[in-house]
């Protein structure tokens, strides 16, 4: 969120990481959770069955995920170049360390608020 970078081409350099901000991450995490719950309520109340796609599954096998989307939509799979838009995975040791630190800190916060 702080870097404003949402995707990068393969050739782009990774931006420097901002300082770890537990409160900022916590606010964004709970905002995403609330939005996810609102989407689920909308789908349930509208009797819509969404197609759930995990980002990691897409990165792992774009062709298979695109084929499953076509199948779900009832659209022809057709010929395509699955690597037409190469995506750089922006996850690295720093982001994984931040994730680990966030979960540890949130557990500590829950223990101290009891």
Secondary structure, DSSP 8 states (H G I E B T S, - for coil): --S------TTS---------HHHHHHHHHHHHHHHHHHHHHHHHHT-------HHHHHH-HHHHHHHHHHHHT-------TTTT-------HHHHHHHHHHHHHHHHHHHHT-
